[in-house]
């Protein structure tokens, strides 16, 4: 039904953009009470955008950039957050959210997502997949950051239910963001009767993670779970292995705590990986992510897009620390300098 209506509207468009705009405006009125009115009007709006001249499009973009409430509120609160003052930003966001209109919400034919880079989209398509037509949230509308920051501040103030609501809104926009998933696990760590959701979400974050710090945090999360389950050997193995990805004082403190409870138990790295593998826990970065990085690196290298190439080479080097990747990074930097 929806597709037939859109096809018919498009078939009535001609070469005269002014007439097309008038016709499209009339169709908004025609379909305002249709069961698919929301979806039809969105598509008509996209058609109307195509009817604008380049100057009109540029003018609209400039107005949007000047009047961007999401960017304005985020810029207003970041300084306080970075300096550990969470109370003032939370009050400002509480007020902001009371009047903030819904934006980029899924409808019957489209789903809206934002990915930081093409790697995240590849991960999404591999493990989540699309149920509807994909629509990208524009870079200049950081809705993902808004929900994430608000969820973080709510969590810090122990408003767990509301924090979960907004972090889940962020995850809906980017379901493979390990950073946001790991923030959500902090709620399940302290605000649920069991650790089931905590472990499941952490396992997802580990599957999607491509920053060493995120991988390390996943292993620390799992280490915490096994401490609570009184499986100290597994917990120790996870904390020790996490240090391969980030030399965290938190992990070091937990290692010392476990050893104090277990007659100074010692484990080699090989023993740690054997124990972790025995629990069917992913070891190191997901192989799919390494393969995807190699594909992206090959593509950008082939097309001589050296800035993008360097970005993904550095992501890969953070994961494999290989001399081959480092050599390629240095080569690419020289090409950018020339």
N, C-alpha and C positions, 0 to 999 in steps of 0.2 A: 504493500500500500504506500508506504513512505517513498520507496524508490520510484514508483510509478508517478507520484505527484511531482517529485523533484525533476524527473525526466521530462514531464510535460511542461513544467515552468521553464526549464532550460531551452526546450524546443521553441518557445515563443520569444526568445531573446534575439535581437538583431544587431546591426552594426552601430546604431545610434545609442550612445551611452546614456544620454539624457532621457530618451524614451525608455530605455531599459530600466533606469532607476525609478521612473514613474510607475512602470508596470510592476516591478518588484515590490514597491511600496503598497500597491493595491493588493498584491497577493498576501502580504502580511495580514491585511484586514480580512481577506477571504478565509484564511486558515486559522484565524485567532482562536476559534472554538473547536478546532479539530483535535481528535485524541492524540495526534502526534504534533500538536501545535508548537511545542517547545523545540523539537528537533527540526521541523520545517522552517521555523523562523530563524533558527541558527544558520541553516544552510542558505536561506535567502540573504541573510546578512553577509555571508561570505561572497555571494554573487554580487551584492551591491558594492563590496570592497573592490571587486574586479572592474566595476564600472567607474571608479574614481580615476582621475588623471594622476600622473606622477606627482604633480605639485600638491594636489589635494591629499594624496596618501602621505606625503612628507609633512604637510601641515598637521594632519591627524596624529602622526607619530610624535611630532614635537609637542603637541598639546598633551599627549599621553605621558610623555616624559616629564613635562612640567607638573602635571597633576597625577602623581603616583602615590596614593596614600600608603600602600604597602611599603614601598621603599622609604618613604618619609618616616614612618613609625619605626622601622628597623634601624635606620640611621640615627634616629633620636635615642634609641635605647642601648645600642651596642657598646658605647663607651662605659656606661654603668655596669653592664654585664661583664665586660672584660676586666673591670676593676673589682669584681666580686660583690657589687651592690645589686641584689636581685629584687628587693622590695619595690623600689621606684619603677623599674621596667614592668614589673608585674601589674602594678596599679594602672600604668599607662595602657598596657595591653588589655586589661580587663575592660577599661572604658572603650578602647578602640573596637573590641570584639562585639560590644553591645550594638553597634550600628553598622558593623562591617557586612556588606551584602554578600550573598553566596556567589562564588565565581568558579568558572571552569568545573562545574559538576557534571558527572556522567549522566547521560540521558539514554533513551531507548536504542539509539544507533551509534553513539560515540562514547569513548572513554578517554579521559584526559590524564596525561602523564608528563612528567618532567624528568629528564635524565641528565646527569652532570656531564656525561661524555658518551660516545658511541659504545664503549665497553659495557656500560650499565644497560644500554638497550639490548645488546646481544645477550647479556645474562638474563634480562627480563624475558626475552623471547624464548630462550632455552628452558627456563624453569617455571615461568608464570604463563606467558602467552596471552594473546589478545582474544577477548570474547566479542568485541565490537570494533568499530573503526577507530583507529588511533588518531587522536588530536594532541598536538604538542602545546603545552602551556608556554607562552613566550618567556624569554630570558628576563625581560624587564618587568615581569610580574612574579616576584619570588614568593609565591603562595606556599611552596614547600618549606622555605625558611621560616615564614611567619608561623605556620602550624608547629614546626619543630621547636622554635624558640619559645613559643607560648607553652607547649607541652613540657619543655625542660623547666621553665620557671614554675609552672604548676607543680611539677614533681618536687622541686626544691622546697616548695612551701607545703609539701605533704598533702596536696589536694589530688589524691591518687586517681579517683574515678574520672575527674575532669582532665587530668594529665593524660590518662589512657585514651580518652576520647580524641584529643587533639593530636597525639602522636600517631594514632591510627589513621587520622585524616592525612597526616604527612605520608604515612606508609602507603596509603591508597594511591597517592600521587606518584610515589617512587617505591614500589614494593621490594626492591633489591638494595635499598640503602642500608648497609650494615650499621652505619652511624646511628640512624634513627631506630632501627630494630634493637640495637644494644641499649639505647636509652629506654626503650619500652621494657626491656628485661629488668631494669632496675625497679620497676613497679612490681613485677611478678616475683621479684626477690624478697620483697617485704610486705606485700599486700595480697597474698593469696594463701590458700590453705595447703596447697601442694606446690611442688616445683615443676610440675609437668609443662606448663606453658613457658616457664623460664628456660627449661632445657630445650624445648622444641624451637623456640625463637632464637636461642643462642646457636643452635645447629644451623638454622637458616642463615643467620648472620655470617657464620663461618663459611658456608657454601658460597655466599655472594662476596665475601671480603676480598679486596685487592690492595689494601694498605696493610703493611706489617703491624701497625699499632692496633688495627681492628682485629686482625688474626690473633694477636697476643691477648687482647681483651676477651675474646671468645674462650680461649683456653683458661684464662683466669676465672671467667664465669663458671665454666665446667669444673674447675678445681674447687671453687666455693661449694658447688653442689655436692661433690664427692666428700668434702669435709663434713657437710651436714649429714651425709649418708654414712659417715664414719668409715669410709673406704680410703684410709689415709695414704696407702701406697699409690693408688690411682690419682688422688688429689696431688700428691707430691710430684708425680710424673708430669701432670698437666702444668703445674706451676713452673717446674724446671724447663719444660719444653717451651712454655710461653716466653721465656727469656731469650730464646733463639730469635724472636721477632721484635722484642722490645725489652730493654733492660729496666724493668719497672721496680721502683722501691716497694710497691704494693706486693708484687710477686715475691720479692726477696724476703719481705716480712712474713708472708704466709709460709714460705719454705722453712724459715727458722721456727715458726710456730709449730708446724707439723713435725719437724725434727725434734722439737722439745717434748712432743707427746709420744714419740716413737723410738726412744733411745737413739736419737741422732741417725735415723735411717739415711742411707746414701744410695743414690741411683745414678748409673751412668746414662749418657744420652741415649745409647742403644737400648738400655733397659726401659727408659721412659717411652721411646717410640714403640717398643714391643707391647708395653702395657696399654698405651693409647690405642694402638691398632687392635688389640684384643678386645677393646670395648666398642669396636666399630665406629670410632671417632675419626673424622677426616684428619689426615696428617699433612700439615702445611697448606699452601694455597690450593684451591680447587684446580685440578689439571685442565678443566675446560677453560678457566680464566687465562691460564698460561697459553693455551692454544689460541684463544681469541686475541690475546695481545700480539702473538706472532702474526696472525692474519692481518690485524690492523697495521702493524709495523711494516709488513710487506706491501700493503696497499698504499700507505702514505709514502713509502720509499719509492715505489714504482711511479707515483704521480708527482714526486719531487715536492711534496708538501712538508717542508722540513720542520716547521714549528710544531705541527701535529705529530710528526714522526718523533721528535725529541721528547714530547710529552709522554708518549706511550713507551718509548725506550726507558725513560726514567721510572715509570711505573713498573716496568718489567725488572729493571735492575734492583729496585727495592725488594723484589720478591726472590730473584735468583742470585744476585750478587756475582754474576758471572763476568769473567774477564772479556768474553766475547761481546756481551751487551755493553760493557763500559767502553770498549774500543769503538763500537758503533756510535755511542753517545758522543765521544770525542770527535769522530769523523763528521757527525751531523752538525755539531757546534761550529766546526771550521767552515762548513758550507754556508751556515747562516751568517758568518762573519764576512764572507767574501761578497 
